[in-house]
Amino acid sequence: VQLVESGGGLVQAGSSLRLSCAASGDARSLNEMAWYRRAPGKLLELVAKTTTGDDTTNYSDFVKGRFIISRDNAKNTMYLQMNSLKPEDTAVYLCKGEADVGFTHYEYWGQGTQVTVSS
C-alpha cells in the first residue's frame, strides 16, 4: 500500500484547508487510517483516526470541533477538513494506514504535506 498526501499550503489564521490521502495498492486491506502531525521541535502527535467497518472516528482534543476526518472508500482516499486554523496547527501532516493480514500487522506512512498557518 502506498499513501500520498496533498492539499497542504500557507494560509492565514481562521482559514480552512482540506488535506487528502490517496491510497494505492491493496487499499481495501486498511482497517484503520489516521492523520498525524509533526510540528517543529515537537513529537509526532495523533490528530484524528477512522476505522472501517463501524466508521468510528476519534479526535485529539486540540482539534475537536475544528477538524473533520472522512474517508471515501470508492476513491481509496481519506480527507482531513481543517477549519478555524491556528498558528499552532503549523506542522507536517502525515497519513498513516494500518492493516492486519492473518497474524501480521502492517503500518504504512505517506511522505507528509506541509501546513503553515500565519497569524
Contacts in CASP RR format, 6 or more apart in sequence:
PFRMAT RR
TARGET T0000
AUTHOR 0000-0000-0000
METHOD contacts of the structure
MODEL  1
VQLVESGGGLVQAGSSLRLSCAASGDARSLNEMAWYRRAPGKLLELVAKT
TTGDDTTNYSDFVKGRFIISRDNAKNTMYLQMNSLKPEDTAVYLCKGEAD
VGFTHYEYWGQGTQVTVSS
1 23 0 8 1.000
1 24 0 8 1.000
1 25 0 8 1.000
1 26 0 8 1.000
1 27 0 8 1.000
1 29 0 8 1.000
1 30 0 8 1.000
1 97 0 8 1.000
1 99 0 8 1.000
1 106 0 8 1.000
1 108 0 8 1.000
2 23 0 8 1.000
2 24 0 8 1.000
2 25 0 8 1.000
2 108 0 8 1.000
2 110 0 8 1.000
3 21 0 8 1.000
3 22 0 8 1.000
3 23 0 8 1.000
3 95 0 8 1.000
3 96 0 8 1.000
3 97 0 8 1.000
3 108 0 8 1.000
3 109 0 8 1.000
3 110 0 8 1.000
4 21 0 8 1.000
4 22 0 8 1.000
4 24 0 8 1.000
4 95 0 8 1.000
4 110 0 8 1.000
4 111 0 8 1.000
5 19 0 8 1.000
5 20 0 8 1.000
5 21 0 8 1.000
5 93 0 8 1.000
5 94 0 8 1.000
5 95 0 8 1.000
5 110 0 8 1.000
5 111 0 8 1.000
5 112 0 8 1.000
5 113 0 8 1.000
6 19 0 8 1.000
6 20 0 8 1.000
6 22 0 8 1.000
6 113 0 8 1.000
7 17 0 8 1.000
7 18 0 8 1.000
7 19 0 8 1.000
7 20 0 8 1.000
7 113 0 8 1.000
8 17 0 8 1.000
8 19 0 8 1.000
8 93 0 8 1.000
8 113 0 8 1.000
8 114 0 8 1.000
8 115 0 8 1.000
9 17 0 8 1.000
9 113 0 8 1.000
9 114 0 8 1.000
9 115 0 8 1.000
9 116 0 8 1.000
10 116 0 8 1.000
10 117 0 8 1.000
10 118 0 8 1.000
11 17 0 8 1.000
11 85 0 8 1.000
11 115 0 8 1.000
11 116 0 8 1.000
11 117 0 8 1.000
11 118 0 8 1.000
12 117 0 8 1.000
12 118 0 8 1.000
12 119 0 8 1.000
13 85 0 8 1.000
13 86 0 8 1.000
13 87 0 8 1.000
13 117 0 8 1.000
13 118 0 8 1.000
13 119 0 8 1.000
14 83 0 8 1.000
14 84 0 8 1.000
14 85 0 8 1.000
14 86 0 8 1.000
14 117 0 8 1.000
15 85 0 8 1.000
15 117 0 8 1.000
16 81 0 8 1.000
16 82 0 8 1.000
16 83 0 8 1.000
16 84 0 8 1.000
16 85 0 8 1.000
17 82 0 8 1.000
17 85 0 8 1.000
17 115 0 8 1.000
18 79 0 8 1.000
18 80 0 8 1.000
18 81 0 8 1.000
18 82 0 8 1.000
19 35 0 8 1.000
19 79 0 8 1.000
19 80 0 8 1.000
19 82 0 8 1.000
19 93 0 8 1.000
19 113 0 8 1.000
19 115 0 8 1.000
20 77 0 8 1.000
20 78 0 8 1.000
20 79 0 8 1.000
21 33 0 8 1.000
21 35 0 8 1.000
21 77 0 8 1.000
21 78 0 8 1.000
21 79 0 8 1.000
21 80 0 8 1.000
21 95 0 8 1.000
21 110 0 8 1.000
22 75 0 8 1.000
22 76 0 8 1.000
22 77 0 8 1.000
23 30 0 8 1.000
23 33 0 8 1.000
23 76 0 8 1.000
23 77 0 8 1.000
23 78 0 8 1.000
23 97 0 8 1.000
24 76 0 8 1.000
26 99 0 8 1.000
27 76 0 8 1.000
28 73 0 8 1.000
28 76 0 8 1.000
29 99 0 8 1.000
29 101 0 8 1.000
29 106 0 8 1.000
30 52 0 8 1.000
30 97 0 8 1.000
30 98 0 8 1.000
30 99 0 8 1.000
30 108 0 8 1.000
31 51 0 8 1.000
31 52 0 8 1.000
31 53 0 8 1.000
31 98 0 8 1.000
31 99 0 8 1.000
31 100 0 8 1.000
32 49 0 8 1.000
32 50 0 8 1.000
32 51 0 8 1.000
32 52 0 8 1.000
32 97 0 8 1.000
32 98 0 8 1.000
33 49 0 8 1.000
33 50 0 8 1.000
33 71 0 8 1.000
33 78 0 8 1.000
33 95 0 8 1.000
33 96 0 8 1.000
33 97 0 8 1.000
33 98 0 8 1.000
34 46 0 8 1.000
34 47 0 8 1.000
34 48 0 8 1.000
34 49 0 8 1.000
34 50 0 8 1.000
34 95 0 8 1.000
34 96 0 8 1.000
34 97 0 8 1.000
34 98 0 8 1.000
35 46 0 8 1.000
35 47 0 8 1.000
35 48 0 8 1.000
35 49 0 8 1.000
35 69 0 8 1.000
35 78 0 8 1.000
35 80 0 8 1.000
35 93 0 8 1.000
35 94 0 8 1.000
35 95 0 8 1.000
35 96 0 8 1.000
36 44 0 8 1.000
36 45 0 8 1.000
36 46 0 8 1.000
36 47 0 8 1.000
36 93 0 8 1.000
36 94 0 8 1.000
36 95 0 8 1.000
36 96 0 8 1.000
37 44 0 8 1.000
37 45 0 8 1.000
37 47 0 8 1.000
37 89 0 8 1.000
37 91 0 8 1.000
37 92 0 8 1.000
37 93 0 8 1.000
37 94 0 8 1.000
37 115 0 8 1.000
38 44 0 8 1.000
38 45 0 8 1.000
38 91 0 8 1.000
38 92 0 8 1.000
38 94 0 8 1.000
39 45 0 8 1.000
39 88 0 8 1.000
39 90 0 8 1.000
39 91 0 8 1.000
39 92 0 8 1.000
40 90 0 8 1.000
40 91 0 8 1.000
42 91 0 8 1.000
44 94 0 8 1.000
45 60 0 8 1.000
46 60 0 8 1.000
47 59 0 8 1.000
47 60 0 8 1.000
47 63 0 8 1.000
47 67 0 8 1.000
47 69 0 8 1.000
47 80 0 8 1.000
47 93 0 8 1.000
48 57 0 8 1.000
48 58 0 8 1.000
48 59 0 8 1.000
48 60 0 8 1.000
48 63 0 8 1.000
48 67 0 8 1.000
48 69 0 8 1.000
48 80 0 8 1.000
49 57 0 8 1.000
49 58 0 8 1.000
49 69 0 8 1.000
50 56 0 8 1.000
50 57 0 8 1.000
50 58 0 8 1.000
50 69 0 8 1.000
50 70 0 8 1.000
50 71 0 8 1.000
50 78 0 8 1.000
52 71 0 8 1.000
52 73 0 8 1.000
55 71 0 8 1.000
57 69 0 8 1.000
59 65 0 8 1.000
59 67 0 8 1.000
59 69 0 8 1.000
62 88 0 8 1.000
63 82 0 8 1.000
63 89 0 8 1.000
66 82 0 8 1.000
66 83 0 8 1.000
66 84 0 8 1.000
66 85 0 8 1.000
67 80 0 8 1.000
67 81 0 8 1.000
67 82 0 8 1.000
67 83 0 8 1.000
68 79 0 8 1.000
68 80 0 8 1.000
68 81 0 8 1.000
68 83 0 8 1.000
69 78 0 8 1.000
69 79 0 8 1.000
69 80 0 8 1.000
69 81 0 8 1.000
70 78 0 8 1.000
70 79 0 8 1.000
70 81 0 8 1.000
71 77 0 8 1.000
71 78 0 8 1.000
71 79 0 8 1.000
72 78 0 8 1.000
72 79 0 8 1.000
78 95 0 8 1.000
80 93 0 8 1.000
82 89 0 8 1.000
82 115 0 8 1.000
85 115 0 8 1.000
85 117 0 8 1.000
86 117 0 8 1.000
87 117 0 8 1.000
87 118 0 8 1.000
87 119 0 8 1.000
88 117 0 8 1.000
89 115 0 8 1.000
89 117 0 8 1.000
90 115 0 8 1.000
90 116 0 8 1.000
90 117 0 8 1.000
91 114 0 8 1.000
91 115 0 8 1.000
92 112 0 8 1.000
92 113 0 8 1.000
92 114 0 8 1.000
92 115 0 8 1.000
93 112 0 8 1.000
93 113 0 8 1.000
93 114 0 8 1.000
93 115 0 8 1.000
94 109 0 8 1.000
94 110 0 8 1.000
94 111 0 8 1.000
94 112 0 8 1.000
95 109 0 8 1.000
95 110 0 8 1.000
95 112 0 8 1.000
96 107 0 8 1.000
96 108 0 8 1.000
96 109 0 8 1.000
96 110 0 8 1.000
97 107 0 8 1.000
97 108 0 8 1.000
97 109 0 8 1.000
98 105 0 8 1.000
98 106 0 8 1.000
98 107 0 8 1.000
98 108 0 8 1.000
99 105 0 8 1.000
99 106 0 8 1.000
99 108 0 8 1.000
100 106 0 8 1.000
END
